[in-house]
């Protein structure tokens, strides 16, 4: 694409609040990004496309094969989310932020859902906090297409959570991280010193019933320990909350929710479908997750 900054702009526009767009930075050199006639560009001349759906494509370099959700996977997740099966998680996130001491929301503070997929959880949070605006980052362009249109006060970019996030220092009042990769150093960089990080992880008994019935992997019993180890240099745990609720799932929903985790990677899709077909329908299972609230440690000077 061109770096030209003159002429009539007839291409796609960013679907995000101005304050969110203003926080975007170049994933190559970290300079501020501005909207050019055909996309985003920085002062150094690096340019990035805006997709017709309104998200910014800020991925750089090659990503490993199989990284990010496919079009079919995103479609399945949207169907699952539309049925409200995981809505208690989004409600808990919204309640935690609405009740917490987070400065900045009254002035249009930014909430970023890192690895947020279709923007479903961020959507629920923004509905409860009308002063805030939001951004979803995800490596999947198929997810970003949906997230860009998920809420009138949010936008989306494609970005790799394991690389530098395309956001300015101290640009977010809150970060959400739901069943997604955690880059503690980057979270700490983009989060304001008075901000908050909310992390949702599966508990040991999460989806026990389908995992046992289908012969799938169990949740790593050291997951909490590994989470604490990964965040300890940048964040301190302020509070933790256990959330358990029962879901009644159709077979297609069982396939979707199992496919969201690592267990399904060890069974072929055909074999998994055969096993699921033998389950009762609806199939009752327990969702069990841990919601951790973290505060950033002071930056070293």
C-alpha positions as CSV (number, residue, x, y, z in Angstrom):
1,X,0.0,0.0,0.0
2,X,1.0,3.6,-0.5
3,X,2.4,5.9,2.2
4,X,0.8,9.0,0.5
5,X,-0.9,11.4,2.9
6,X,-2.7,13.5,0.3
7,X,-5.7,13.0,-1.9
8,X,-9.3,11.8,-1.2
9,X,-9.6,8.9,1.2
10,X,-12.2,6.5,-0.2
11,X,-10.9,3.3,1.4
12,X,-12.1,1.6,4.6
13,X,-12.1,3.6,7.9
14,X,-11.1,2.5,11.3
15,X,-14.1,1.3,13.4
16,X,-12.9,2.5,16.8
17,X,-13.1,5.5,19.2
18,X,-10.6,8.3,18.5
19,X,-9.0,7.8,21.9
20,X,-8.3,4.2,21.1
21,X,-6.9,4.9,17.7
22,X,-4.7,7.6,19.2
23,X,-3.1,4.9,21.4
24,X,-1.9,2.8,18.5
25,X,1.8,2.5,17.7
26,X,3.8,1.1,14.9
27,X,4.6,-2.6,15.6
28,X,8.0,-2.1,13.8
29,X,9.4,1.0,15.4
30,X,6.9,1.9,18.1
31,X,6.2,5.4,16.6
32,X,2.7,6.8,16.8
33,X,0.4,5.8,14.1
34,X,-1.8,8.1,12.1
35,X,-4.6,7.4,9.6
36,X,-3.3,7.9,6.1
37,X,-5.4,7.9,2.9
38,X,-5.3,4.1,2.6
39,X,-4.5,2.9,6.1
40,X,-2.2,3.6,9.0
41,X,1.4,4.9,8.8
42,X,4.1,6.2,11.1
43,X,6.6,9.0,10.6
44,X,9.2,6.4,9.6
45,X,7.1,5.3,6.7
46,X,5.8,1.9,7.9
47,X,2.3,1.4,6.6
48,X,-0.5,-1.0,7.6
49,X,-3.8,-1.8,6.0
50,X,-7.3,-1.2,7.4
51,X,-9.5,-4.1,6.4
52,X,-12.9,-3.4,5.0
53,X,-14.4,-4.6,8.3
54,X,-12.7,-1.7,10.1
55,X,-9.9,-3.5,12.0
56,X,-6.2,-2.5,11.6
57,X,-3.8,-5.2,10.5
58,X,-0.8,-4.7,12.7
59,X,0.8,-8.2,12.5
60,X,4.4,-8.2,11.4
61,X,6.6,-11.1,10.2
62,X,5.5,-14.7,9.9
63,X,3.3,-16.4,12.5
64,X,3.7,-20.2,13.2
65,X,1.3,-22.4,11.2
66,X,-2.0,-22.9,13.0
67,X,-1.7,-19.7,15.0
68,X,-5.0,-18.0,15.6
69,X,-8.6,-19.2,15.0
70,X,-9.7,-20.2,11.6
71,X,-12.9,-18.8,10.0
72,X,-14.8,-22.0,11.0
73,X,-13.5,-21.8,14.6
74,X,-14.5,-18.2,14.9
75,X,-18.0,-19.0,13.6
76,X,-18.3,-21.8,16.1
77,X,-17.3,-19.6,19.0
78,X,-19.7,-16.9,17.9
79,X,-22.6,-19.5,18.0
80,X,-21.4,-20.7,21.4
81,X,-21.2,-17.1,22.8
82,X,-24.5,-16.1,21.3
83,X,-26.2,-18.8,23.4
84,X,-24.8,-17.2,26.6
85,X,-23.0,-20.2,27.9
86,X,-20.0,-18.2,29.1
87,X,-21.9,-15.0,29.9
88,X,-21.2,-15.4,33.7
89,X,-17.5,-14.8,32.9
90,X,-18.2,-11.6,31.1
91,X,-20.6,-10.5,33.9
92,X,-17.9,-11.2,36.5
93,X,-15.3,-9.2,34.6
94,X,-17.7,-6.2,34.3
95,X,-18.7,-6.4,38.0
96,X,-15.1,-6.5,39.0
97,X,-14.2,-3.4,37.0
98,X,-17.3,-1.5,37.8
99,X,-16.8,-2.1,41.5
100,X,-13.0,-1.5,41.6
101,X,-11.0,1.6,42.1
102,X,-10.0,2.2,38.5
103,X,-9.2,5.8,37.6
104,X,-9.9,7.2,34.1
105,X,-13.1,5.6,33.1
106,X,-15.0,8.8,33.6
107,X,-12.8,10.4,31.0
108,X,-13.2,7.7,28.4
109,X,-10.6,5.3,29.7
110,X,-9.3,2.5,27.5
111,X,-9.9,-1.2,28.3
112,X,-7.9,-3.7,26.1
113,X,-8.8,-7.3,25.8
114,X,-5.5,-9.0,24.8
115,X,-6.1,-12.1,22.8
116,X,-9.8,-11.3,23.0
117,X,-11.0,-13.1,20.0
118,X,-14.4,-11.9,18.8
119,X,-14.6,-9.2,21.5
120,X,-17.4,-11.0,23.4
121,X,-16.1,-10.3,26.9
122,X,-15.1,-6.7,26.2
123,X,-18.6,-6.2,24.8
124,X,-20.1,-7.3,28.0
125,X,-17.8,-5.1,30.1
126,X,-18.4,-2.0,28.0
127,X,-22.2,-2.4,28.4
128,X,-21.7,-2.1,32.1
129,X,-19.2,0.7,32.0
130,X,-20.6,3.3,29.6
131,X,-17.8,5.8,30.2
132,X,-15.1,3.4,28.9
133,X,-13.9,2.6,25.4
134,X,-12.2,-0.6,24.3
135,X,-9.8,-2.5,22.0
136,X,-9.6,-6.2,21.2
137,X,-6.3,-7.6,20.0
138,X,-6.0,-11.0,18.4
139,X,-3.7,-12.9,16.0
140,X,-6.7,-14.1,14.0
141,X,-8.0,-11.8,11.2
142,X,-11.3,-13.8,11.3
143,X,-11.7,-12.9,15.0
144,X,-10.7,-9.3,14.4
145,X,-13.4,-8.9,11.7
146,X,-16.0,-9.7,14.3
147,X,-14.4,-7.8,17.2
148,X,-14.2,-4.6,15.1
149,X,-18.0,-4.6,14.9
150,X,-18.8,-6.0,18.3
151,X,-19.5,-2.8,20.1
152,X,-19.9,0.9,19.1
153,X,-17.3,2.0,21.6
154,X,-14.6,-0.5,20.7
155,X,-12.3,-1.5,17.9
156,X,-9.9,-4.3,16.9
157,X,-6.4,-4.9,15.6
158,X,-4.5,-8.0,14.6
159,X,-1.5,-8.4,16.8
160,X,0.7,-11.2,18.3
161,X,0.5,-11.2,22.1
162,X,4.0,-12.6,22.3
163,X,5.5,-9.6,20.5
164,X,5.4,-5.9,21.3
165,X,1.8,-4.8,21.5
166,X,1.0,-2.0,19.1
167,X,0.0,0.3,22.0
168,X,1.7,3.3,23.6
169,X,3.2,3.2,27.1
170,X,0.6,3.8,29.8
171,X,-2.3,3.8,27.3
172,X,-4.8,1.5,29.1
173,X,-6.7,1.8,32.3
174,X,-7.5,-1.9,32.3
175,X,-6.4,-5.1,30.6
176,X,-8.5,-8.3,30.2
177,X,-6.9,-11.7,29.6
178,X,-9.4,-14.5,29.3
179,X,-8.0,-18.0,28.4
180,X,-5.3,-16.2,26.4
181,X,-1.5,-15.9,26.3
182,X,0.0,-13.6,28.9
183,X,3.0,-11.3,28.1
184,X,3.6,-9.8,31.5
185,X,6.3,-7.3,30.5
186,X,4.1,-5.9,27.7
187,X,1.0,-5.8,29.9
188,X,3.0,-3.8,32.4
189,X,4.3,-1.4,29.7
190,X,0.9,-0.5,28.3
191,X,-1.0,-0.5,31.5
192,X,-1.2,2.8,33.5
193,X,0.5,2.6,37.0
194,X,-2.9,2.9,38.6
195,X,-4.6,0.4,36.2
196,X,-5.7,-3.1,36.7
197,X,-5.2,-6.5,35.0
198,X,-8.0,-9.1,35.1
199,X,-7.0,-12.6,34.3
200,X,-9.4,-15.6,33.8
201,X,-7.9,-19.1,33.8
202,X,-9.6,-22.5,34.0
203,X,-9.7,-24.2,37.4
204,X,-8.7,-27.9,37.9
205,X,-12.3,-29.0,37.7
206,X,-13.2,-26.9,34.6
207,X,-15.2,-29.0,32.1
208,X,-14.5,-32.2,34.1
209,X,-17.4,-34.1,32.7
210,X,-16.6,-33.8,28.9
211,X,-12.9,-34.3,29.6
212,X,-13.6,-37.5,31.5
213,X,-16.3,-38.8,29.1
214,X,-14.2,-38.0,26.0
215,X,-10.8,-39.1,27.3
216,X,-9.2,-35.7,27.0
217,X,-6.4,-34.0,28.9
218,X,-7.0,-32.6,32.3
219,X,-6.2,-29.0,33.4
220,X,-2.6,-28.7,34.5
221,X,-2.7,-28.8,38.3
222,X,0.3,-26.4,38.4
223,X,-1.6,-23.8,36.3
224,X,-2.0,-21.4,39.2
225,X,1.6,-21.8,40.1
226,X,2.8,-21.1,36.6
227,X,0.5,-18.1,36.3
228,X,1.9,-16.6,39.5
229,X,5.5,-17.3,38.4
230,X,4.8,-15.6,35.0
231,X,3.4,-12.4,36.5
232,X,5.4,-12.0,39.7
233,X,8.1,-9.6,38.3
234,X,5.5,-7.1,37.0
235,X,2.2,-7.6,39.0
236,X,0.9,-8.3,42.4
237,X,-2.3,-10.2,43.1
238,X,-4.9,-8.0,44.7
239,X,-7.7,-10.5,44.9
240,X,-9.0,-13.8,43.5
241,X,-12.5,-15.1,42.8
242,X,-13.7,-18.6,42.0
243,X,-16.5,-18.8,39.5
244,X,-18.5,-22.0,39.0
245,X,-21.7,-22.5,37.0
246,X,-23.5,-25.3,35.1
247,X,-24.0,-25.4,31.4
248,X,-26.3,-27.6,29.3
249,X,-24.7,-28.1,25.9
250,X,-25.8,-29.4,22.6
251,X,-23.3,-31.7,20.9
252,X,-22.1,-28.9,18.6
253,X,-21.5,-26.7,21.8
254,X,-19.5,-29.5,23.4
255,X,-17.3,-29.7,20.3
256,X,-16.8,-25.9,20.4
257,X,-15.9,-25.6,24.1
258,X,-13.6,-28.6,23.9
259,X,-12.0,-27.1,20.9
260,X,-11.2,-23.9,22.8
261,X,-8.7,-25.7,24.9
262,X,-5.5,-27.7,24.2
263,X,-7.2,-31.1,24.8
264,X,-8.7,-31.3,21.3
265,X,-5.3,-31.0,19.7
266,X,-4.5,-34.6,20.8
267,X,-7.5,-36.1,19.1
268,X,-8.4,-36.0,15.5
269,X,-11.6,-34.0,14.6
270,X,-13.2,-37.1,13.3
271,X,-12.5,-39.2,16.4
272,X,-13.6,-36.3,18.7
273,X,-16.9,-36.0,16.7
274,X,-17.6,-39.7,17.1
275,X,-17.0,-39.6,20.8
276,X,-19.2,-36.5,21.3
277,X,-22.0,-38.1,19.3
278,X,-22.2,-40.8,22.0
279,X,-22.9,-38.3,24.8
280,X,-26.3,-37.5,26.2
281,X,-27.9,-34.3,24.7
282,X,-28.1,-31.9,26.2
283,X,-24.9,-32.6,28.0
284,X,-24.5,-31.1,31.5
285,X,-21.1,-29.8,32.5
286,X,-19.5,-27.5,35.0
287,X,-17.5,-24.4,34.1
288,X,-15.0,-23.6,36.8
289,X,-12.6,-20.6,36.4
290,X,-10.5,-18.3,38.5
291,X,-10.7,-14.6,38.1
292,X,-7.6,-12.8,39.4
293,X,-7.3,-9.1,39.8
294,X,-3.7,-7.8,39.5
295,X,-2.1,-4.4,40.1
296,X,1.2,-3.4,38.3
297,X,4.3,-3.1,40.4
298,X,6.1,0.2,40.4
299,X,8.4,0.6,37.4
300,X,12.1,0.6,38.1
301,X,13.9,3.9,37.5
